[in-house]
Amino acid sequence: MSPLDDSQQLAAQLLARRWLPRSHPLVKRALIDTELWNQLAARLAGVGLQLVDNVHADHIAVALMRPAESAVFGETGLAANNNLDIPRDGVALLVVLWSLIVLPKRQRQVARSDAIHAGQGEMFATDKPMPLAAAVSPLLSYRSLLADFGDQLGKKLRLDTNLKLLERHGFITRRGEDIAEGPLLDLLIDYDLIAPRILDGALGDVLARAGHPLPRLDEAEQQDIDD
């Protein structure tokens, strides 16, 4: 059997591991090599999968293409609120964690990127490096989460159960008593769709009353979403 080429190796690793860090040597190559990226995307598309990438995240992942979803999950699965069998209180917890981790992280990434850009001058105006998520993503205290949202999210037993489920699916990681962003938290949730609904909706007010005021969308972010 002939050795796998780079696109085959990447596809195989993504299928086996579900996500890969952007620092992975082959991923780093694919991110700057359009031909390799397109070959990888074509291989995955052949089995109904698509690449999921986000400059604000530290990983890439794979997800089902829309036409493949009905073939995999059927009508019942498509009518569910998620296809990972996460219970409703688990989904609510996921949205809260996303709000408390991803929204502040995005604000810090944009602020630091703008600061770097301002220091570079006009010669490098098109080169705006995005700070790594790991460097700016906030850590959440488990005890604080339990105290602030335990009553709404099913008390300690349900909270612990759902945190384990979200960790197993790659949405979060645990660092002792702290909860951190997982590989998929900023990949599989649509920021442009969800962020305005949270910031301008009831959840934003609930989080603020619990002592977790969220950053507001600045004009540039809102313009990107509107576009």
Buried (B, 14 or more C-beta within 10 A) or exposed (E): EEEEEBBBEBBEBBEEBBBBEBEBEBBEEBBEBEEBBEBBBEBBEEEBBBBBBBEBBBBBBBBBEEEBBEEEBEEEEEEEEBEBEBBEBBBBBBBBBBBBBBBBBBBBBBBBBEEBBEEBEEEEEEEBEBBBBEEBBBBBEBEBBBEBBBEBBBEEEBBEBBBEBBBEBBBBBBEEEBBBBBBBBBBBBEBEEBBBEBBEEEBBEBBEEBEBEBBEBEEEBBEEEEE
